[in-house]
Amino acid sequence: MSSFPLARRPLSHRRSALVLTAALALTFAVVPATAASAAVSTSCTGTTQSAVQKRILADVNAARKANGKKALTLNSAMSTVAVNWSGKQAAANRMSHNPRYSSQIPSGWTRAGENVAFGYSPQKVNAAWMTSSGHRANILGSYNRIGIGVACSSKGLPFYTQVFGNYSR
């Protein structure tokens, strides 16, 4: 397995989000994930954004099932946030967290989290996240929605982002 870095950022909040947060979330909610995926390259993965999302979602949900957790639902607005952030990381050739992900995903969440990674194939990135206690905690956490994104850097490295949210509806 590659020894590329991983990073995670958990965040818990109550529903007392600012009006600005709701406005930002609505702005991102109207942009479909396919529009965001057109702006980034996935060539280093050998497949499409949609295929990477489906693969990672299947791996995440298999891990959740093996640990007695309910499956997550892929959310297109959250995936737009993840794809856009992966694109920014890839453009900078540097892994980092999105300091505003929690205000960019749709409002109404009671818990939110983020995982980022780079350098792994789509088939191996979830296994790498699962070997890290923090990433594993997000993957197996109290969430019911996920957004997934990947983008390739000019050096041919894939940068991944997962954003998680727990919504009551």
ZADO-1210 file (C-alpha; in nm, 4 decimals, padded with zeros to 6 digits):
<atoms>
<atom x="00.0000" y="00.0000" z="00.0000" code="MET" pos="1"/>
<atom x="00.1210" y="00.3493" z="-00.0752" code="SER" pos="2"/>
<atom x="00.2313" y="00.5673" z="00.2099" code="SER" pos="3"/>
<atom x="00.0657" y="00.8853" z="00.0899" code="PHE" pos="4"/>
<atom x="-00.0784" y="01.1081" z="00.3585" code="PRO" pos="5"/>
<atom x="-00.4389" y="01.1110" z="00.4630" code="LEU" pos="6"/>
<atom x="-00.6202" y="01.3794" z="00.6548" code="ALA" pos="7"/>
<atom x="-00.9535" y="01.4067" z="00.8301" code="ARG" pos="8"/>
<atom x="-01.1547" y="01.6771" z="00.9942" code="ARG" pos="9"/>
<atom x="-01.4592" y="01.5995" z="01.2100" code="PRO" pos="10"/>
<atom x="-01.7032" y="01.8733" z="01.2992" code="LEU" pos="11"/>
<atom x="-02.0145" y="01.8644" z="01.5143" code="SER" pos="12"/>
<atom x="-02.2625" y="02.1464" z="01.5251" code="HIS" pos="13"/>
<atom x="-02.6224" y="02.2044" z="01.6166" code="ARG" pos="14"/>
<atom x="-02.8795" y="02.3349" z="01.3740" code="ARG" pos="15"/>
<atom x="-02.8110" y="02.6952" z="01.4739" code="SER" pos="16"/>
<atom x="-02.6434" y="02.7680" z="01.1398" code="ALA" pos="17"/>
<atom x="-02.6256" y="03.1247" z="01.0187" code="LEU" pos="18"/>
<atom x="-02.8462" y="03.2522" z="00.7372" code="VAL" pos="19"/>
<atom x="-02.5295" y="03.2901" z="00.5326" code="LEU" pos="20"/>
<atom x="-02.4667" y="02.9182" z="00.5693" code="THR" pos="21"/>
<atom x="-02.8118" y="02.8426" z="00.4319" code="ALA" pos="22"/>
<atom x="-02.7580" y="03.0796" z="00.1407" code="ALA" pos="23"/>
<atom x="-02.4239" y="02.9202" z="00.0545" code="LEU" pos="24"/>
<atom x="-02.5704" y="02.5719" z="00.0813" code="ALA" pos="25"/>
<atom x="-02.8555" y="02.6644" z="-00.1506" code="LEU" pos="26"/>
<atom x="-02.6078" y="02.8081" z="-00.3980" code="THR" pos="27"/>
<atom x="-02.4183" y="02.4793" z="-00.4097" code="PHE" pos="28"/>
<atom x="-02.7324" y="02.2669" z="-00.4008" code="ALA" pos="29"/>
<atom x="-02.8473" y="02.3940" z="-00.7401" code="VAL" pos="30"/>
<atom x="-02.5205" y="02.2956" z="-00.9145" code="VAL" pos="31"/>
<atom x="-02.5309" y="01.9284" z="-01.0128" code="PRO" pos="32"/>
<atom x="-02.2260" y="01.7139" z="-00.9454" code="ALA" pos="33"/>
<atom x="-02.1855" y="01.6475" z="-01.3158" code="THR" pos="34"/>
<atom x="-02.1270" y="02.0181" z="-01.3823" code="ALA" pos="35"/>
<atom x="-01.8494" y="02.0263" z="-01.1225" code="ALA" pos="36"/>
<atom x="-01.6967" y="01.7038" z="-01.2492" code="SER" pos="37"/>
<atom x="-01.6648" y="01.8504" z="-01.5982" code="ALA" pos="38"/>
<atom x="-01.4239" y="02.1114" z="-01.4591" code="ALA" pos="39"/>
<atom x="-01.1710" y="01.8582" z="-01.3256" code="VAL" pos="40"/>
<atom x="-00.9733" y="01.5783" z="-01.4835" code="SER" pos="41"/>
<atom x="-01.0153" y="01.2201" z="-01.3667" code="THR" pos="42"/>
<atom x="-00.7770" y="01.0800" z="-01.6302" code="SER" pos="43"/>
<atom x="-00.5255" y="00.9584" z="-01.3707" code="CYS" pos="44"/>
<atom x="-00.7906" y="00.7230" z="-01.2307" code="THR" pos="45"/>
<atom x="-00.8596" y="00.5617" z="-01.5674" code="GLY" pos="46"/>
<atom x="-01.2320" y="00.6215" z="-01.5255" code="THR" pos="47"/>
<atom x="-01.5019" y="00.8852" z="-01.4809" code="THR" pos="48"/>
<atom x="-01.6026" y="01.0926" z="-01.1788" code="GLN" pos="49"/>
<atom x="-01.9280" y="00.8981" z="-01.1587" code="SER" pos="50"/>
<atom x="-01.7494" y="00.5621" z="-01.1638" code="ALA" pos="51"/>
<atom x="-01.5078" y="00.6727" z="-00.8897" code="VAL" pos="52"/>
<atom x="-01.7984" y="00.7964" z="-00.6791" code="GLN" pos="53"/>
<atom x="-01.9859" y="00.4681" z="-00.7234" code="LYS" pos="54"/>
<atom x="-01.6741" y="00.2655" z="-00.6353" code="ARG" pos="55"/>
<atom x="-01.5949" y="00.4648" z="-00.3212" code="ILE" pos="56"/>
<atom x="-01.9610" y="00.4688" z="-00.2145" code="LEU" pos="57"/>
<atom x="-01.9777" y="00.0892" z="-00.2527" code="ALA" pos="58"/>
<atom x="-01.6567" y="00.0473" z="-00.0496" code="ASP" pos="59"/>
<atom x="-01.7764" y="00.2863" z="00.2226" code="VAL" pos="60"/>
<atom x="-02.1130" y="00.1144" z="00.2479" code="ASN" pos="61"/>
<atom x="-01.9518" y="-00.2309" z="00.2556" code="ALA" pos="62"/>
<atom x="-01.7375" y="-00.1164" z="00.5495" code="ALA" pos="63"/>
<atom x="-02.0418" y="00.0312" z="00.7212" code="ARG" pos="64"/>
<atom x="-02.2438" y="-00.2897" z="00.6691" code="LYS" pos="65"/>
<atom x="-01.9579" y="-00.5009" z="00.8075" code="ALA" pos="66"/>
<atom x="-01.9697" y="-00.2817" z="01.1178" code="ASN" pos="67"/>
<atom x="-02.3471" y="-00.2876" z="01.1630" code="GLY" pos="68"/>
<atom x="-02.4057" y="00.0625" z="01.0240" code="LYS" pos="69"/>
<atom x="-02.6685" y="00.1801" z="00.7776" code="LYS" pos="70"/>
<atom x="-02.5626" y="00.2680" z="00.4242" code="ALA" pos="71"/>
<atom x="-02.4891" y="00.6280" z="00.3291" code="LEU" pos="72"/>
<atom x="-02.6721" y="00.7980" z="00.0428" code="THR" pos="73"/>
<atom x="-02.4700" y="00.9842" z="-00.2187" code="LEU" pos="74"/>
<atom x="-02.5833" y="01.3471" z="-00.2262" code="ASN" pos="75"/>
<atom x="-02.5185" y="01.5411" z="-00.5480" code="SER" pos="76"/>
<atom x="-02.4863" y="01.8821" z="-00.3774" code="ALA" pos="77"/>
<atom x="-02.2353" y="01.7377" z="-00.1316" code="MET" pos="78"/>
<atom x="-02.0503" y="01.5698" z="-00.4174" code="SER" pos="79"/>
<atom x="-02.0250" y="01.9069" z="-00.5907" code="THR" pos="80"/>
<atom x="-01.8489" y="02.0424" z="-00.2820" code="VAL" pos="81"/>
<atom x="-01.6181" y="01.7372" z="-00.2742" code="ALA" pos="82"/>
<atom x="-01.5385" y="01.7521" z="-00.6472" code="VAL" pos="83"/>
<atom x="-01.4665" y="02.1246" z="-00.6332" code="ASN" pos="84"/>
<atom x="-01.2351" y="02.0831" z="-00.3336" code="TRP" pos="85"/>
<atom x="-01.0540" y="01.7907" z="-00.4963" code="SER" pos="86"/>
<atom x="-01.0033" y="02.0165" z="-00.7987" code="GLY" pos="87"/>
<atom x="-00.8507" y="02.2898" z="-00.5824" code="LYS" pos="88"/>
<atom x="-00.6159" y="02.0417" z="-00.4159" code="GLN" pos="89"/>
<atom x="-00.5142" y="01.8965" z="-00.7517" code="ALA" pos="90"/>
<atom x="-00.4526" y="02.2440" z="-00.8982" code="ALA" pos="91"/>
<atom x="-00.2272" y="02.3249" z="-00.6030" code="ALA" pos="92"/>
<atom x="-00.0647" y="01.9764" z="-00.6059" code="ASN" pos="93"/>
<atom x="-00.1162" y="01.9841" z="-00.2298" code="ARG" pos="94"/>
<atom x="-00.3542" y="01.8018" z="-00.0001" code="MET" pos="95"/>
<atom x="-00.5473" y="02.0219" z="00.2415" code="SER" pos="96"/>
<atom x="-00.8820" y="02.0495" z="00.4126" code="HIS" pos="97"/>
<atom x="-01.1612" y="02.2733" z="00.2938" code="ASN" pos="98"/>
<atom x="-01.2042" y="02.5280" z="00.5732" code="PRO" pos="99"/>
<atom x="-01.5594" y="02.6039" z="00.4551" code="ARG" pos="100"/>
<atom x="-01.6981" y="02.2599" z="00.3678" code="TYR" pos="101"/>
<atom x="-01.9498" y="02.2719" z="00.6526" code="SER" pos="102"/>
<atom x="-02.0998" y="02.5942" z="00.5178" code="SER" pos="103"/>
<atom x="-02.0986" y="02.4663" z="00.1592" code="GLN" pos="104"/>
<atom x="-02.2911" y="02.1416" z="00.2068" code="ILE" pos="105"/>
<atom x="-02.6722" y="02.1690" z="00.2272" code="PRO" pos="106"/>
<atom x="-02.8006" y="02.3220" z="00.5493" code="SER" pos="107"/>
<atom x="-02.9912" y="02.1224" z="00.8081" code="GLY" pos="108"/>
<atom x="-02.7132" y="01.8890" z="00.9173" code="TRP" pos="109"/>
<atom x="-02.6496" y="01.8081" z="01.2823" code="THR" pos="110"/>
<atom x="-02.3042" y="01.6592" z="01.2258" code="ARG" pos="111"/>
<atom x="-02.0553" y="01.7024" z="00.9427" code="ALA" pos="112"/>
<atom x="-01.7103" y="01.5649" z="00.8597" code="GLY" pos="113"/>
<atom x="-01.4471" y="01.5548" z="00.5878" code="GLU" pos="114"/>
<atom x="-01.1784" y="01.3107" z="00.4727" code="ASN" pos="115"/>
<atom x="-00.9107" y="01.3907" z="00.2161" code="VAL" pos="116"/>
<atom x="-00.6381" y="01.1751" z="00.0605" code="ALA" pos="117"/>
<atom x="-00.4150" y="01.1663" z="-00.2445" code="PHE" pos="118"/>
<atom x="-00.2114" y="00.9247" z="-00.4493" code="GLY" pos="119"/>
<atom x="-00.4227" y="00.6115" z="-00.4124" code="TYR" pos="120"/>
<atom x="-00.6178" y="00.4334" z="-00.6828" code="SER" pos="121"/>
<atom x="-00.9979" y="00.4463" z="-00.6515" code="PRO" pos="122"/>
<atom x="-00.9827" y="00.0769" z="-00.5565" code="GLN" pos="123"/>
<atom x="-00.7438" y="00.1377" z="-00.2645" code="LYS" pos="124"/>
<atom x="-00.8308" y="00.4780" z="-00.1184" code="VAL" pos="125"/>
<atom x="-01.1089" y="00.3525" z="00.1098" code="ASN" pos="126"/>
<atom x="-00.8887" y="00.0748" z="00.2482" code="ALA" pos="127"/>
<atom x="-00.6254" y="00.3390" z="00.3267" code="ALA" pos="128"/>
<atom x="-00.8822" y="00.5596" z="00.5018" code="TRP" pos="129"/>
<atom x="-00.9992" y="00.2589" z="00.7033" code="MET" pos="130"/>
<atom x="-00.6456" y="00.2006" z="00.8413" code="THR" pos="131"/>
<atom x="-00.6514" y="00.5459" z="01.0017" code="SER" pos="132"/>
<atom x="-00.8588" y="00.5769" z="01.3188" code="SER" pos="133"/>
<atom x="-00.9807" y="00.9282" z="01.2396" code="GLY" pos="134"/>
<atom x="-01.0820" y="00.8516" z="00.8834" code="HIS" pos="135"/>
<atom x="-01.2409" y="00.5267" z="00.9926" code="ARG" pos="136"/>
<atom x="-01.4414" y="00.7190" z="01.2547" code="ALA" pos="137"/>
<atom x="-01.5815" y="00.9438" z="00.9819" code="ASN" pos="138"/>
<atom x="-01.6618" y="00.6533" z="00.7488" code="ILE" pos="139"/>
<atom x="-01.8358" y="00.4615" z="01.0278" code="LEU" pos="140"/>
<atom x="-01.9745" y="00.7713" z="01.1995" code="GLY" pos="141"/>
<atom x="-02.3262" y="00.8936" z="01.2660" code="SER" pos="142"/>
<atom x="-02.3909" y="01.0147" z="00.9140" code="TYR" pos="143"/>
<atom x="-02.6525" y="00.9336" z="00.6508" code="ASN" pos="144"/>
<atom x="-02.5279" y="01.1364" z="00.3497" code="ARG" pos="145"/>
<atom x="-02.1955" y="01.1546" z="00.1685" code="ILE" pos="146"/>
<atom x="-02.0394" y="01.3563" z="-00.1102" code="GLY" pos="147"/>
<atom x="-01.7411" y="01.2160" z="-00.3000" code="ILE" pos="148"/>
<atom x="-01.4978" y="01.3811" z="-00.5389" code="GLY" pos="149"/>
<atom x="-01.1694" y="01.3160" z="-00.7161" code="VAL" pos="150"/>
<atom x="-00.9462" y="01.5289" z="-00.9364" code="ALA" pos="151"/>
<atom x="-00.6097" y="01.4665" z="-01.0985" code="CYS" pos="152"/>
<atom x="-00.3123" y="01.6962" z="-01.0560" code="SER" pos="153"/>
<atom x="-00.0761" y="01.7958" z="-01.3352" code="SER" pos="154"/>
<atom x="00.1612" y="01.5356" z="-01.1867" code="LYS" pos="155"/>
<atom x="-00.0976" y="01.2625" z="-01.2429" code="GLY" pos="156"/>
<atom x="-00.1922" y="01.2163" z="-00.8763" code="LEU" pos="157"/>
<atom x="-00.5563" y="01.1743" z="-00.7763" code="PRO" pos="158"/>
<atom x="-00.6821" y="01.3940" z="-00.4909" code="PHE" pos="159"/>
<atom x="-00.9913" y="01.2671" z="-00.3087" code="TYR" pos="160"/>
<atom x="-01.2456" y="01.4371" z="-00.0855" code="THR" pos="161"/>
<atom x="-01.5322" y="01.2882" z="00.1131" code="GLN" pos="162"/>
<atom x="-01.7791" y="01.5109" z="00.2950" code="VAL" pos="163"/>
<atom x="-02.0245" y="01.3597" z="00.5405" code="PHE" pos="164"/>
<atom x="-02.3477" y="01.4914" z="00.6852" code="GLY" pos="165"/>
<atom x="-02.6185" y="01.3724" z="00.9169" code="ASN" pos="166"/>
<atom x="-02.9629" y="01.4999" z="00.8237" code="TYR" pos="167"/>
<atom x="-03.2900" y="01.4287" z="01.0031" code="SER" pos="168"/>
<atom x="-03.4842" y="01.4012" z="00.6775" code="ARG" pos="169"/>
</atoms>
